[in-house]
Amino acid sequence: MNGWTNYETWHVAATIGNYENLYRIAKRSSSYSNFVKRMSQFGLQSTPDGVKYSSKKVKRKELTSLIKSFKEV
């Protein structure tokens, strides 16, 4: 899981990093919670493999840090 707390968090991070459209949405988001809200507006509730973006298992703080790192690039 490459340093992520659990599978769900790792999987969401990998999905965001591997899909250009998701990366762009994440880059424009202020936090992971904001990313989840934006995804919901597009009718997207989960990754292509079925991990729900709003799952309690997904560590929002870790993914917010990931999203903030996109802005540094």
GUNULUM-664647 format. One line per field, with one value per residue: x, y, z of N, C-alpha, C in turn; residue number from 0; residue in one letter. Coordinates in steps of 0.02 Angstrom, whole numbers. Layout:
// residues N
nx	[X, ...]
ny	[Y, ...]
nz	[Z, ...]
cax	[X, ...]
cay	[Y, ...]
caz	[Z, ...]
cx	[X, ...]
cy	[Y, ...]
cz	[Z, ...]
nr	[NUM, ...]
rest	[a, ...]
// end
This chain:
// residues 73
nx	[41, 107, 141, 21, -120, -219, -296, -407, -383, -259, -299, -393, -307, -217, -304, -346, -222, -198, -294, -322, -429, -484, -374, -364, -484, -460, -348, -405, -478, -507, -490, -497, -629, -696, -664, -736, -865, -870, -854, -972, -1063, -1044, -1100, -1023, -982, -892, -732, -675, -659, -744, -725, -793, -791, -833, -818, -799, -681, -586, -454, -468, -386, -257, -277, -313, -190, -121, -192, -163, -28, -27, -47, 73, 152]
ny	[-60, 54, 151, 210, 216, 115, -5, 53, 193, 200, 148, 244, 355, 308, 294, 427, 479, 411, 437, 561, 655, 645, 683, 817, 868, 846, 927, 1051, 1056, 1101, 1019, 845, 816, 914, 870, 748, 799, 867, 760, 692, 782, 756, 635, 529, 409, 317, 232, 159, 25, 8, 62, 166, 341, 411, 325, 272, 212, 271, 378, 539, 646, 607, 602, 733, 793, 739, 799, 933, 930, 924, 1052, 1110, 1075]
nz	[0, -11, 91, 126, 239, 229, 116, 48, 53, -13, -138, -185, -193, -291, -398, -421, -458, -577, -672, -783, -787, -658, -583, -623, -571, -435, -417, -427, -314, -142, -36, 15, 50, -22, -150, -152, -147, -270, -358, -333, -387, -520, -528, -489, -379, -336, -359, -516, -481, -377, -247, -131, -136, -26, 79, 248, 278, 199, 218, 245, 283, 241, 103, 77, 99, -9, -116, -91, -119, -257, -298, -279, -382]
cax	[0, 153, 141, -47, -146, -256, -308, -454, -349, -210, -334, -419, -249, -192, -354, -340, -159, -195, -345, -309, -487, -489, -318, -382, -535, -426, -304, -448, -515, -472, -479, -527, -701, -718, -658, -793, -925, -867, -866, -1043, -1098, -1038, -1132, -972, -981, -839, -681, -697, -658, -797, -711, -831, -752, -856, -810, -769, -614, -540, -425, -475, -328, -203, -293, -309, -119, -105, -221, -124, 37, -37, -44, 144, 185]
cay	[0, 110, 203, 231, 182, 54, -18, 101, 257, 189, 139, 309, 396, 282, 310, 499, 489, 375, 460, 632, 695, 645, 724, 887, 886, 848, 986, 1110, 1048, 1129, 964, 783, 822, 953, 824, 701, 838, 879, 696, 679, 825, 722, 570, 478, 394, 269, 218, 107, -40, 4, 91, 227, 399, 434, 271, 290, 183, 316, 428, 604, 688, 586, 620, 806, 808, 723, 850, 995, 922, 936, 1124, 1129, 1055]
caz	[0, -23, 142, 143, 298, 212, 45, 20, 44, -67, -202, -207, -213, -354, -450, -436, -493, -641, -718, -793, -769, -585, -560, -635, -522, -370, -417, -418, -251, -84, 11, -9, 57, -80, -208, -149, -166, -343, -392, -325, -435, -585, -522, -477, -308, -319, -409, -563, -448, -327, -181, -126, -117, 40, 128, 313, 279, 163, 264, 213, 297, 197, 34, 73, 91, -79, -158, -82, -153, -328, -309, -275, -445]
cx	[43, 148, 72, -74, -181, -268, -352, -422, -298, -245, -362, -362, -222, -240, -349, -276, -156, -247, -340, -368, -495, -434, -335, -434, -503, -383, -343, -487, -473, -455, -508, -603, -731, -715, -718, -857, -927, -882, -940, -1084, -1095, -1070, -1084, -964, -923, -789, -707, -699, -705, -782, -747, -787, -770, -849, -775, -697, -563, -518, -421, -414, -269, -215, -295, -236, -97, -130, -182, -56, 31, -29, 29, 181, 175]
cy	[63, 166, 229, 189, 116, 50, 36, 168, 253, 186, 205, 354, 373, 298, 383, 512, 459, 396, 536, 675, 700, 688, 798, 911, 892, 911, 1050, 1109, 1075, 1075, 901, 786, 862, 911, 777, 737, 849, 815, 679, 720, 795, 653, 513, 468, 350, 263, 167, 36, -45, 30, 158, 285, 422, 380, 296, 263, 228, 371, 496, 649, 672, 609, 696, 827, 794, 778, 916, 990, 934, 1010, 1149, 1116, 1108]
cz	[0, 27, 161, 200, 283, 136, 14, 6, -13, -135, -229, -231, -281, -411, -470, -476, -563, -692, -724, -771, -693, -555, -568, -585, -453, -364, -405, -352, -193, -33, -18, -4, -1, -143, -209, -170, -241, -381, -390, -375, -506, -584, -510, -403, -287, -376, -459, -532, -389, -258, -179, -102, -46, 94, 192, 318, 244, 211, 229, 224, 252, 125, 24, 64, 20, -125, -152, -116, -228, -344, -308, -340, -498]
nr	[0, 1, 2, 3, 4, 5, 6, 7, 8, 9, 10, 11, 12, 13, 14, 15, 16, 17, 18, 19, 20, 21, 22, 23, 24, 25, 26, 27, 28, 29, 30, 31, 32, 33, 34, 35, 36, 37, 38, 39, 40, 41, 42, 43, 44, 45, 46, 47, 48, 49, 50, 51, 52, 53, 54, 55, 56, 57, 58, 59, 60, 61, 62, 63, 64, 65, 66, 67, 68, 69, 70, 71, 72]
rest	[m, n, g, w, t, n, y, e, t, w, h, v, a, a, t, i, g, n, y, e, n, l, y, r, i, a, k, r, s, s, s, y, s, n, f, v, k, r, m, s, q, f, g, l, q, s, t, p, d, g, v, k, y, s, s, k, k, v, k, r, k, e, l, t, s, l, i, k, s, f, k, e, v]
// end
